[in-house]
Amino acid sequence: MSTREAWLLGAAASLSGTLRELGAEVPPVRVSFGFPKGSHGRSRAIGQCWQGVAVADGVPAIFISPELADPARILDVLLHELVHAATPGCGHRKGFSTLARAAGLVKPWTATKASPELATRLTALAEQLGPLDHSRVAQGAPGGPKKQSTRMLKLSCASCGYTVRTTRKWIEVGYPSCPDGDTMEWEV
């Protein structure tokens, strides 16, 4: 595969086929590397599936943390997220856990790992997919974005650079508008 996204798409196609063999209906999905966000960005999630209802065109979006480097572990996380795509609305409850167990994932359901048998199959799949053009990105390392340390949140206009600070309370009410009329964005 030429790019890491192409590698992920090939992996998703193969793993989706495995889930279909188990009787699951897996919708088409988009997959990419990106930092998954939990509630207000505090999560240390290594994968995330945004169901189709949250995406403008209805195609579920899966994000795999770029902090992961081992291809077999990336496939393990991708399989977990594909199970979410195949069981919308289940969270980590019965529908999810039943399919995850059948696919070879083991508890805890919120942070599954591959069973030894599945790990062997995922290693073989990683070899079949070829080299993964990816290097681990260390979040919080020097050279990356700095974490905002104050309670005042910085918002700015992407088009003109106008900046304002406000509290999280007021962002929950709504993002302010720039004097030029554009909506301001939170600089995380």
MODELLER restraints for C-alpha pairs under 7 A, 6 or more apart:
rsr = mdl.restraints
at = mdl.atoms
rsr.add(forms.Gaussian(group=physical.xy_distance, feature=features.Distance(at['CA:1:A'], at['CA:7:A']), mean=5.32, stdev=0.5))
rsr.add(forms.Gaussian(group=physical.xy_distance, feature=features.Distance(at['CA:1:A'], at['CA:129:A']), mean=6.78, stdev=0.5))
rsr.add(forms.Gaussian(group=physical.xy_distance, feature=features.Distance(at['CA:1:A'], at['CA:130:A']), mean=6.45, stdev=0.5))
rsr.add(forms.Gaussian(group=physical.xy_distance, feature=features.Distance(at['CA:3:A'], at['CA:133:A']), mean=5.95, stdev=0.5))
rsr.add(forms.Gaussian(group=physical.xy_distance, feature=features.Distance(at['CA:4:A'], at['CA:132:A']), mean=5.83, stdev=0.5))
rsr.add(forms.Gaussian(group=physical.xy_distance, feature=features.Distance(at['CA:4:A'], at['CA:133:A']), mean=5.21, stdev=0.5))
rsr.add(forms.Gaussian(group=physical.xy_distance, feature=features.Distance(at['CA:4:A'], at['CA:134:A']), mean=6.10, stdev=0.5))
rsr.add(forms.Gaussian(group=physical.xy_distance, feature=features.Distance(at['CA:5:A'], at['CA:32:A']), mean=5.65, stdev=0.5))
rsr.add(forms.Gaussian(group=physical.xy_distance, feature=features.Distance(at['CA:7:A'], at['CA:129:A']), mean=6.63, stdev=0.5))
rsr.add(forms.Gaussian(group=physical.xy_distance, feature=features.Distance(at['CA:7:A'], at['CA:132:A']), mean=6.56, stdev=0.5))
rsr.add(forms.Gaussian(group=physical.xy_distance, feature=features.Distance(at['CA:8:A'], at['CA:31:A']), mean=6.43, stdev=0.5))
rsr.add(forms.Gaussian(group=physical.xy_distance, feature=features.Distance(at['CA:8:A'], at['CA:32:A']), mean=6.92, stdev=0.5))
rsr.add(forms.Gaussian(group=physical.xy_distance, feature=features.Distance(at['CA:9:A'], at['CA:31:A']), mean=6.46, stdev=0.5))
rsr.add(forms.Gaussian(group=physical.xy_distance, feature=features.Distance(at['CA:15:A'], at['CA:79:A']), mean=6.41, stdev=0.5))
rsr.add(forms.Gaussian(group=physical.xy_distance, feature=features.Distance(at['CA:16:A'], at['CA:26:A']), mean=6.15, stdev=0.5))
rsr.add(forms.Gaussian(group=physical.xy_distance, feature=features.Distance(at['CA:19:A'], at['CA:103:A']), mean=6.82, stdev=0.5))
rsr.add(forms.Gaussian(group=physical.xy_distance, feature=features.Distance(at['CA:20:A'], at['CA:26:A']), mean=6.71, stdev=0.5))
rsr.add(forms.Gaussian(group=physical.xy_distance, feature=features.Distance(at['CA:24:A'], at['CA:86:A']), mean=6.31, stdev=0.5))
rsr.add(forms.Gaussian(group=physical.xy_distance, feature=features.Distance(at['CA:25:A'], at['CA:86:A']), mean=5.71, stdev=0.5))
rsr.add(forms.Gaussian(group=physical.xy_distance, feature=features.Distance(at['CA:26:A'], at['CA:85:A']), mean=6.52, stdev=0.5))
rsr.add(forms.Gaussian(group=physical.xy_distance, feature=features.Distance(at['CA:26:A'], at['CA:86:A']), mean=4.63, stdev=0.5))
rsr.add(forms.Gaussian(group=physical.xy_distance, feature=features.Distance(at['CA:27:A'], at['CA:85:A']), mean=6.88, stdev=0.5))
rsr.add(forms.Gaussian(group=physical.xy_distance, feature=features.Distance(at['CA:27:A'], at['CA:86:A']), mean=6.65, stdev=0.5))
rsr.add(forms.Gaussian(group=physical.xy_distance, feature=features.Distance(at['CA:28:A'], at['CA:59:A']), mean=6.55, stdev=0.5))
rsr.add(forms.Gaussian(group=physical.xy_distance, feature=features.Distance(at['CA:29:A'], at['CA:59:A']), mean=5.66, stdev=0.5))
rsr.add(forms.Gaussian(group=physical.xy_distance, feature=features.Distance(at['CA:29:A'], at['CA:60:A']), mean=4.99, stdev=0.5))
rsr.add(forms.Gaussian(group=physical.xy_distance, feature=features.Distance(at['CA:29:A'], at['CA:61:A']), mean=5.86, stdev=0.5))
rsr.add(forms.Gaussian(group=physical.xy_distance, feature=features.Distance(at['CA:30:A'], at['CA:59:A']), mean=6.93, stdev=0.5))
rsr.add(forms.Gaussian(group=physical.xy_distance, feature=features.Distance(at['CA:30:A'], at['CA:60:A']), mean=6.31, stdev=0.5))
rsr.add(forms.Gaussian(group=physical.xy_distance, feature=features.Distance(at['CA:30:A'], at['CA:61:A']), mean=4.83, stdev=0.5))
rsr.add(forms.Gaussian(group=physical.xy_distance, feature=features.Distance(at['CA:30:A'], at['CA:62:A']), mean=6.02, stdev=0.5))
rsr.add(forms.Gaussian(group=physical.xy_distance, feature=features.Distance(at['CA:31:A'], at['CA:61:A']), mean=5.99, stdev=0.5))
rsr.add(forms.Gaussian(group=physical.xy_distance, feature=features.Distance(at['CA:31:A'], at['CA:62:A']), mean=4.68, stdev=0.5))
rsr.add(forms.Gaussian(group=physical.xy_distance, feature=features.Distance(at['CA:31:A'], at['CA:63:A']), mean=5.90, stdev=0.5))
rsr.add(forms.Gaussian(group=physical.xy_distance, feature=features.Distance(at['CA:32:A'], at['CA:62:A']), mean=6.49, stdev=0.5))
rsr.add(forms.Gaussian(group=physical.xy_distance, feature=features.Distance(at['CA:32:A'], at['CA:63:A']), mean=5.23, stdev=0.5))
rsr.add(forms.Gaussian(group=physical.xy_distance, feature=features.Distance(at['CA:32:A'], at['CA:64:A']), mean=6.29, stdev=0.5))
rsr.add(forms.Gaussian(group=physical.xy_distance, feature=features.Distance(at['CA:33:A'], at['CA:63:A']), mean=5.38, stdev=0.5))
rsr.add(forms.Gaussian(group=physical.xy_distance, feature=features.Distance(at['CA:33:A'], at['CA:64:A']), mean=4.74, stdev=0.5))
rsr.add(forms.Gaussian(group=physical.xy_distance, feature=features.Distance(at['CA:33:A'], at['CA:65:A']), mean=5.72, stdev=0.5))
rsr.add(forms.Gaussian(group=physical.xy_distance, feature=features.Distance(at['CA:33:A'], at['CA:66:A']), mean=5.50, stdev=0.5))
rsr.add(forms.Gaussian(group=physical.xy_distance, feature=features.Distance(at['CA:34:A'], at['CA:63:A']), mean=5.42, stdev=0.5))
rsr.add(forms.Gaussian(group=physical.xy_distance, feature=features.Distance(at['CA:34:A'], at['CA:64:A']), mean=5.85, stdev=0.5))
rsr.add(forms.Gaussian(group=physical.xy_distance, feature=features.Distance(at['CA:34:A'], at['CA:65:A']), mean=5.32, stdev=0.5))
rsr.add(forms.Gaussian(group=physical.xy_distance, feature=features.Distance(at['CA:34:A'], at['CA:66:A']), mean=5.94, stdev=0.5))
rsr.add(forms.Gaussian(group=physical.xy_distance, feature=features.Distance(at['CA:35:A'], at['CA:65:A']), mean=4.98, stdev=0.5))
rsr.add(forms.Gaussian(group=physical.xy_distance, feature=features.Distance(at['CA:35:A'], at['CA:66:A']), mean=6.63, stdev=0.5))
rsr.add(forms.Gaussian(group=physical.xy_distance, feature=features.Distance(at['CA:36:A'], at['CA:45:A']), mean=6.01, stdev=0.5))
rsr.add(forms.Gaussian(group=physical.xy_distance, feature=features.Distance(at['CA:36:A'], at['CA:46:A']), mean=6.57, stdev=0.5))
rsr.add(forms.Gaussian(group=physical.xy_distance, feature=features.Distance(at['CA:36:A'], at['CA:47:A']), mean=6.01, stdev=0.5))
rsr.add(forms.Gaussian(group=physical.xy_distance, feature=features.Distance(at['CA:36:A'], at['CA:48:A']), mean=5.71, stdev=0.5))
rsr.add(forms.Gaussian(group=physical.xy_distance, feature=features.Distance(at['CA:36:A'], at['CA:63:A']), mean=6.09, stdev=0.5))
rsr.add(forms.Gaussian(group=physical.xy_distance, feature=features.Distance(at['CA:36:A'], at['CA:65:A']), mean=6.29, stdev=0.5))
rsr.add(forms.Gaussian(group=physical.xy_distance, feature=features.Distance(at['CA:37:A'], at['CA:43:A']), mean=5.88, stdev=0.5))
rsr.add(forms.Gaussian(group=physical.xy_distance, feature=features.Distance(at['CA:46:A'], at['CA:64:A']), mean=6.00, stdev=0.5))
rsr.add(forms.Gaussian(group=physical.xy_distance, feature=features.Distance(at['CA:46:A'], at['CA:65:A']), mean=4.79, stdev=0.5))
rsr.add(forms.Gaussian(group=physical.xy_distance, feature=features.Distance(at['CA:47:A'], at['CA:63:A']), mean=5.53, stdev=0.5))
rsr.add(forms.Gaussian(group=physical.xy_distance, feature=features.Distance(at['CA:47:A'], at['CA:64:A']), mean=4.49, stdev=0.5))
rsr.add(forms.Gaussian(group=physical.xy_distance, feature=features.Distance(at['CA:47:A'], at['CA:65:A']), mean=5.81, stdev=0.5))
rsr.add(forms.Gaussian(group=physical.xy_distance, feature=features.Distance(at['CA:47:A'], at['CA:77:A']), mean=6.13, stdev=0.5))
rsr.add(forms.Gaussian(group=physical.xy_distance, feature=features.Distance(at['CA:47:A'], at['CA:81:A']), mean=6.70, stdev=0.5))
rsr.add(forms.Gaussian(group=physical.xy_distance, feature=features.Distance(at['CA:48:A'], at['CA:62:A']), mean=5.62, stdev=0.5))
rsr.add(forms.Gaussian(group=physical.xy_distance, feature=features.Distance(at['CA:48:A'], at['CA:63:A']), mean=5.23, stdev=0.5))
rsr.add(forms.Gaussian(group=physical.xy_distance, feature=features.Distance(at['CA:48:A'], at['CA:64:A']), mean=6.69, stdev=0.5))
rsr.add(forms.Gaussian(group=physical.xy_distance, feature=features.Distance(at['CA:48:A'], at['CA:81:A']), mean=6.20, stdev=0.5))
rsr.add(forms.Gaussian(group=physical.xy_distance, feature=features.Distance(at['CA:49:A'], at['CA:60:A']), mean=6.85, stdev=0.5))
rsr.add(forms.Gaussian(group=physical.xy_distance, feature=features.Distance(at['CA:49:A'], at['CA:61:A']), mean=5.75, stdev=0.5))
rsr.add(forms.Gaussian(group=physical.xy_distance, feature=features.Distance(at['CA:49:A'], at['CA:62:A']), mean=4.40, stdev=0.5))
rsr.add(forms.Gaussian(group=physical.xy_distance, feature=features.Distance(at['CA:49:A'], at['CA:63:A']), mean=6.50, stdev=0.5))
rsr.add(forms.Gaussian(group=physical.xy_distance, feature=features.Distance(at['CA:49:A'], at['CA:81:A']), mean=5.47, stdev=0.5))
rsr.add(forms.Gaussian(group=physical.xy_distance, feature=features.Distance(at['CA:49:A'], at['CA:84:A']), mean=6.53, stdev=0.5))
rsr.add(forms.Gaussian(group=physical.xy_distance, feature=features.Distance(at['CA:49:A'], at['CA:85:A']), mean=6.64, stdev=0.5))
rsr.add(forms.Gaussian(group=physical.xy_distance, feature=features.Distance(at['CA:50:A'], at['CA:60:A']), mean=5.51, stdev=0.5))
rsr.add(forms.Gaussian(group=physical.xy_distance, feature=features.Distance(at['CA:50:A'], at['CA:61:A']), mean=5.06, stdev=0.5))
rsr.add(forms.Gaussian(group=physical.xy_distance, feature=features.Distance(at['CA:50:A'], at['CA:62:A']), mean=6.24, stdev=0.5))
rsr.add(forms.Gaussian(group=physical.xy_distance, feature=features.Distance(at['CA:51:A'], at['CA:60:A']), mean=4.65, stdev=0.5))
rsr.add(forms.Gaussian(group=physical.xy_distance, feature=features.Distance(at['CA:51:A'], at['CA:61:A']), mean=6.76, stdev=0.5))
rsr.add(forms.Gaussian(group=physical.xy_distance, feature=features.Distance(at['CA:51:A'], at['CA:85:A']), mean=6.40, stdev=0.5))
rsr.add(forms.Gaussian(group=physical.xy_distance, feature=features.Distance(at['CA:51:A'], at['CA:88:A']), mean=6.68, stdev=0.5))
rsr.add(forms.Gaussian(group=physical.xy_distance, feature=features.Distance(at['CA:52:A'], at['CA:58:A']), mean=4.04, stdev=0.5))
rsr.add(forms.Gaussian(group=physical.xy_distance, feature=features.Distance(at['CA:52:A'], at['CA:59:A']), mean=4.76, stdev=0.5))
rsr.add(forms.Gaussian(group=physical.xy_distance, feature=features.Distance(at['CA:52:A'], at['CA:60:A']), mean=4.22, stdev=0.5))
rsr.add(forms.Gaussian(group=physical.xy_distance, feature=features.Distance(at['CA:60:A'], at['CA:85:A']), mean=6.73, stdev=0.5))
rsr.add(forms.Gaussian(group=physical.xy_distance, feature=features.Distance(at['CA:62:A'], at['CA:81:A']), mean=6.65, stdev=0.5))
rsr.add(forms.Gaussian(group=physical.xy_distance, feature=features.Distance(at['CA:64:A'], at['CA:78:A']), mean=6.95, stdev=0.5))
rsr.add(forms.Gaussian(group=physical.xy_distance, feature=features.Distance(at['CA:66:A'], at['CA:136:A']), mean=5.76, stdev=0.5))
rsr.add(forms.Gaussian(group=physical.xy_distance, feature=features.Distance(at['CA:66:A'], at['CA:137:A']), mean=5.41, stdev=0.5))
rsr.add(forms.Gaussian(group=physical.xy_distance, feature=features.Distance(at['CA:67:A'], at['CA:136:A']), mean=4.96, stdev=0.5))
rsr.add(forms.Gaussian(group=physical.xy_distance, feature=features.Distance(at['CA:67:A'], at['CA:137:A']), mean=4.86, stdev=0.5))
rsr.add(forms.Gaussian(group=physical.xy_distance, feature=features.Distance(at['CA:67:A'], at['CA:138:A']), mean=5.62, stdev=0.5))
rsr.add(forms.Gaussian(group=physical.xy_distance, feature=features.Distance(at['CA:67:A'], at['CA:139:A']), mean=6.98, stdev=0.5))
rsr.add(forms.Gaussian(group=physical.xy_distance, feature=features.Distance(at['CA:68:A'], at['CA:74:A']), mean=6.51, stdev=0.5))
rsr.add(forms.Gaussian(group=physical.xy_distance, feature=features.Distance(at['CA:68:A'], at['CA:136:A']), mean=5.84, stdev=0.5))
rsr.add(forms.Gaussian(group=physical.xy_distance, feature=features.Distance(at['CA:69:A'], at['CA:135:A']), mean=6.30, stdev=0.5))
rsr.add(forms.Gaussian(group=physical.xy_distance, feature=features.Distance(at['CA:69:A'], at['CA:136:A']), mean=5.13, stdev=0.5))
rsr.add(forms.Gaussian(group=physical.xy_distance, feature=features.Distance(at['CA:71:A'], at['CA:126:A']), mean=6.02, stdev=0.5))
rsr.add(forms.Gaussian(group=physical.xy_distance, feature=features.Distance(at['CA:72:A'], at['CA:119:A']), mean=6.97, stdev=0.5))
rsr.add(forms.Gaussian(group=physical.xy_distance, feature=features.Distance(at['CA:72:A'], at['CA:122:A']), mean=5.42, stdev=0.5))
rsr.add(forms.Gaussian(group=physical.xy_distance, feature=features.Distance(at['CA:72:A'], at['CA:123:A']), mean=5.19, stdev=0.5))
rsr.add(forms.Gaussian(group=physical.xy_distance, feature=features.Distance(at['CA:72:A'], at['CA:126:A']), mean=6.16, stdev=0.5))
rsr.add(forms.Gaussian(group=physical.xy_distance, feature=features.Distance(at['CA:75:A'], at['CA:122:A']), mean=6.44, stdev=0.5))
rsr.add(forms.Gaussian(group=physical.xy_distance, feature=features.Distance(at['CA:76:A'], at['CA:113:A']), mean=6.59, stdev=0.5))
rsr.add(forms.Gaussian(group=physical.xy_distance, feature=features.Distance(at['CA:76:A'], at['CA:114:A']), mean=5.99, stdev=0.5))
rsr.add(forms.Gaussian(group=physical.xy_distance, feature=features.Distance(at['CA:80:A'], at['CA:100:A']), mean=6.97, stdev=0.5))
rsr.add(forms.Gaussian(group=physical.xy_distance, feature=features.Distance(at['CA:83:A'], at['CA:96:A']), mean=6.43, stdev=0.5))
rsr.add(forms.Gaussian(group=physical.xy_distance, feature=features.Distance(at['CA:83:A'], at['CA:99:A']), mean=6.76, stdev=0.5))
rsr.add(forms.Gaussian(group=physical.xy_distance, feature=features.Distance(at['CA:83:A'], at['CA:100:A']), mean=6.36, stdev=0.5))
rsr.add(forms.Gaussian(group=physical.xy_distance, feature=features.Distance(at['CA:84:A'], at['CA:96:A']), mean=6.54, stdev=0.5))
rsr.add(forms.Gaussian(group=physical.xy_distance, feature=features.Distance(at['CA:87:A'], at['CA:95:A']), mean=6.28, stdev=0.5))
rsr.add(forms.Gaussian(group=physical.xy_distance, feature=features.Distance(at['CA:87:A'], at['CA:96:A']), mean=5.88, stdev=0.5))
rsr.add(forms.Gaussian(group=physical.xy_distance, feature=features.Distance(at['CA:90:A'], at['CA:96:A']), mean=5.95, stdev=0.5))
rsr.add(forms.Gaussian(group=physical.xy_distance, feature=features.Distance(at['CA:92:A'], at['CA:109:A']), mean=5.86, stdev=0.5))
rsr.add(forms.Gaussian(group=physical.xy_distance, feature=features.Distance(at['CA:92:A'], at['CA:110:A']), mean=6.26, stdev=0.5))
rsr.add(forms.Gaussian(group=physical.xy_distance, feature=features.Distance(at['CA:97:A'], at['CA:109:A']), mean=6.53, stdev=0.5))
rsr.add(forms.Gaussian(group=physical.xy_distance, feature=features.Distance(at['CA:104:A'], at['CA:114:A']), mean=6.13, stdev=0.5))
rsr.add(forms.Gaussian(group=physical.xy_distance, feature=features.Distance(at['CA:104:A'], at['CA:115:A']), mean=5.59, stdev=0.5))
rsr.add(forms.Gaussian(group=physical.xy_distance, feature=features.Distance(at['CA:104:A'], at['CA:118:A']), mean=5.41, stdev=0.5))
rsr.add(forms.Gaussian(group=physical.xy_distance, feature=features.Distance(at['CA:105:A'], at['CA:112:A']), mean=5.93, stdev=0.5))
rsr.add(forms.Gaussian(group=physical.xy_distance, feature=features.Distance(at['CA:105:A'], at['CA:113:A']), mean=5.61, stdev=0.5))
rsr.add(forms.Gaussian(group=physical.xy_distance, feature=features.Distance(at['CA:105:A'], at['CA:114:A']), mean=4.67, stdev=0.5))
rsr.add(forms.Gaussian(group=physical.xy_distance, feature=features.Distance(at['CA:105:A'], at['CA:115:A']), mean=5.67, stdev=0.5))
rsr.add(forms.Gaussian(group=physical.xy_distance, feature=features.Distance(at['CA:106:A'], at['CA:112:A']), mean=5.47, stdev=0.5))
rsr.add(forms.Gaussian(group=physical.xy_distance, feature=features.Distance(at['CA:106:A'], at['CA:113:A']), mean=5.59, stdev=0.5))
rsr.add(forms.Gaussian(group=physical.xy_distance, feature=features.Distance(at['CA:106:A'], at['CA:114:A']), mean=6.14, stdev=0.5))
rsr.add(forms.Gaussian(group=physical.xy_distance, feature=features.Distance(at['CA:106:A'], at['CA:115:A']), mean=5.95, stdev=0.5))
rsr.add(forms.Gaussian(group=physical.xy_distance, feature=features.Distance(at['CA:147:A'], at['CA:188:A']), mean=6.94, stdev=0.5))
rsr.add(forms.Gaussian(group=physical.xy_distance, feature=features.Distance(at['CA:148:A'], at['CA:188:A']), mean=6.67, stdev=0.5))
rsr.add(forms.Gaussian(group=physical.xy_distance, feature=features.Distance(at['CA:151:A'], at['CA:167:A']), mean=6.50, stdev=0.5))
rsr.add(forms.Gaussian(group=physical.xy_distance, feature=features.Distance(at['CA:152:A'], at['CA:165:A']), mean=5.73, stdev=0.5))
rsr.add(forms.Gaussian(group=physical.xy_distance, feature=features.Distance(at['CA:152:A'], at['CA:166:A']), mean=5.22, stdev=0.5))
rsr.add(forms.Gaussian(group=physical.xy_distance, feature=features.Distance(at['CA:152:A'], at['CA:167:A']), mean=4.98, stdev=0.5))
rsr.add(forms.Gaussian(group=physical.xy_distance, feature=features.Distance(at['CA:153:A'], at['CA:165:A']), mean=5.28, stdev=0.5))
rsr.add(forms.Gaussian(group=physical.xy_distance, feature=features.Distance(at['CA:153:A'], at['CA:166:A']), mean=5.32, stdev=0.5))
rsr.add(forms.Gaussian(group=physical.xy_distance, feature=features.Distance(at['CA:153:A'], at['CA:167:A']), mean=5.76, stdev=0.5))
rsr.add(forms.Gaussian(group=physical.xy_distance, feature=features.Distance(at['CA:153:A'], at['CA:168:A']), mean=6.81, stdev=0.5))
rsr.add(forms.Gaussian(group=physical.xy_distance, feature=features.Distance(at['CA:154:A'], at['CA:164:A']), mean=6.00, stdev=0.5))
rsr.add(forms.Gaussian(group=physical.xy_distance, feature=features.Distance(at['CA:154:A'], at['CA:165:A']), mean=4.53, stdev=0.5))
rsr.add(forms.Gaussian(group=physical.xy_distance, feature=features.Distance(at['CA:154:A'], at['CA:166:A']), mean=6.75, stdev=0.5))
rsr.add(forms.Gaussian(group=physical.xy_distance, feature=features.Distance(at['CA:154:A'], at['CA:186:A']), mean=6.03, stdev=0.5))
rsr.add(forms.Gaussian(group=physical.xy_distance, feature=features.Distance(at['CA:154:A'], at['CA:187:A']), mean=5.71, stdev=0.5))
rsr.add(forms.Gaussian(group=physical.xy_distance, feature=features.Distance(at['CA:155:A'], at['CA:163:A']), mean=5.73, stdev=0.5))
rsr.add(forms.Gaussian(group=physical.xy_distance, feature=features.Distance(at['CA:155:A'], at['CA:164:A']), mean=5.40, stdev=0.5))
rsr.add(forms.Gaussian(group=physical.xy_distance, feature=features.Distance(at['CA:155:A'], at['CA:165:A']), mean=5.95, stdev=0.5))
rsr.add(forms.Gaussian(group=physical.xy_distance, feature=features.Distance(at['CA:155:A'], at['CA:184:A']), mean=5.89, stdev=0.5))
rsr.add(forms.Gaussian(group=physical.xy_distance, feature=features.Distance(at['CA:155:A'], at['CA:185:A']), mean=5.24, stdev=0.5))
rsr.add(forms.Gaussian(group=physical.xy_distance, feature=features.Distance(at['CA:155:A'], at['CA:186:A']), mean=4.38, stdev=0.5))
rsr.add(forms.Gaussian(group=physical.xy_distance, feature=features.Distance(at['CA:155:A'], at['CA:187:A']), mean=5.67, stdev=0.5))
rsr.add(forms.Gaussian(group=physical.xy_distance, feature=features.Distance(at['CA:156:A'], at['CA:162:A']), mean=5.46, stdev=0.5))
rsr.add(forms.Gaussian(group=physical.xy_distance, feature=features.Distance(at['CA:156:A'], at['CA:163:A']), mean=4.31, stdev=0.5))
rsr.add(forms.Gaussian(group=physical.xy_distance, feature=features.Distance(at['CA:156:A'], at['CA:164:A']), mean=6.36, stdev=0.5))
rsr.add(forms.Gaussian(group=physical.xy_distance, feature=features.Distance(at['CA:156:A'], at['CA:184:A']), mean=5.14, stdev=0.5))
rsr.add(forms.Gaussian(group=physical.xy_distance, feature=features.Distance(at['CA:156:A'], at['CA:185:A']), mean=5.42, stdev=0.5))
rsr.add(forms.Gaussian(group=physical.xy_distance, feature=features.Distance(at['CA:156:A'], at['CA:186:A']), mean=6.61, stdev=0.5))
rsr.add(forms.Gaussian(group=physical.xy_distance, feature=features.Distance(at['CA:156:A'], at['CA:187:A']), mean=6.99, stdev=0.5))
rsr.add(forms.Gaussian(group=physical.xy_distance, feature=features.Distance(at['CA:157:A'], at['CA:163:A']), mean=6.63, stdev=0.5))
rsr.add(forms.Gaussian(group=physical.xy_distance, feature=features.Distance(at['CA:157:A'], at['CA:178:A']), mean=6.28, stdev=0.5))
rsr.add(forms.Gaussian(group=physical.xy_distance, feature=features.Distance(at['CA:157:A'], at['CA:182:A']), mean=6.81, stdev=0.5))
rsr.add(forms.Gaussian(group=physical.xy_distance, feature=features.Distance(at['CA:157:A'], at['CA:183:A']), mean=6.80, stdev=0.5))
rsr.add(forms.Gaussian(group=physical.xy_distance, feature=features.Distance(at['CA:157:A'], at['CA:184:A']), mean=4.59, stdev=0.5))
rsr.add(forms.Gaussian(group=physical.xy_distance, feature=features.Distance(at['CA:157:A'], at['CA:185:A']), mean=6.21, stdev=0.5))
rsr.add(forms.Gaussian(group=physical.xy_distance, feature=features.Distance(at['CA:162:A'], at['CA:178:A']), mean=6.79, stdev=0.5))
rsr.add(forms.Gaussian(group=physical.xy_distance, feature=features.Distance(at['CA:175:A'], at['CA:183:A']), mean=6.76, stdev=0.5))
rsr.add(forms.Gaussian(group=physical.xy_distance, feature=features.Distance(at['CA:175:A'], at['CA:184:A']), mean=6.39, stdev=0.5))
rsr.add(forms.Gaussian(group=physical.xy_distance, feature=features.Distance(at['CA:176:A'], at['CA:183:A']), mean=6.35, stdev=0.5))
rsr.add(forms.Gaussian(group=physical.xy_distance, feature=features.Distance(at['CA:176:A'], at['CA:184:A']), mean=6.07, stdev=0.5))
rsr.add(forms.Gaussian(group=physical.xy_distance, feature=features.Distance(at['CA:177:A'], at['CA:183:A']), mean=4.51, stdev=0.5))
rsr.add(forms.Gaussian(group=physical.xy_distance, feature=features.Distance(at['CA:177:A'], at['CA:184:A']), mean=5.65, stdev=0.5))
rsr.add(forms.Gaussian(group=physical.xy_distance, feature=features.Distance(at['CA:178:A'], at['CA:184:A']), mean=6.07, stdev=0.5))
